[in-house]
């Protein structure tokens, strides 16, 4: 299955380009991965629950709109779960908060019965692939128990569960 990706501009903004693309995908029964791009503590509240709340609201809006256009159109829920260093504003990869946001968002995806995609931000590496191959097995246990439908690792290899 091929999926298309749409992103909200957190907090709570959908631009015309993304909504137009969503309409076209829905009318053609194309699977859409709704992955609101958020940076915890920058574009969402600093708390994990607050971040998930904003991202979930954005994703549910897109999913509802898709179902109005074409009932039964396939949707996936994705969460990048990137955090921001409060002292510098720089993106932070590998924080425990990233893993916690993934766990919480997956619980919400199970509640709404939609497939969920996770990015192993806890495994993101600035080093070449060998480093990613070391960090991914360390991070995968944080994602596996939460029942992900699909996740992407820093080894650039999609891993299905």
PyMOL commands that set and color helices and strands:
alter all, ss='L'
color gray80, all
select helices_A, chain A and resi 16-27+48-69+96-112+121-123+129-144
alter helices_A, ss='H'
color red, helices_A
select strands_A, chain A and resi 3-6+31-34+39-40+75-79+82-84+91-92+115-119+150-152+158-160
alter strands_A, ss='S'
color yellow, strands_A
deselect
rebuild
show_as cartoon
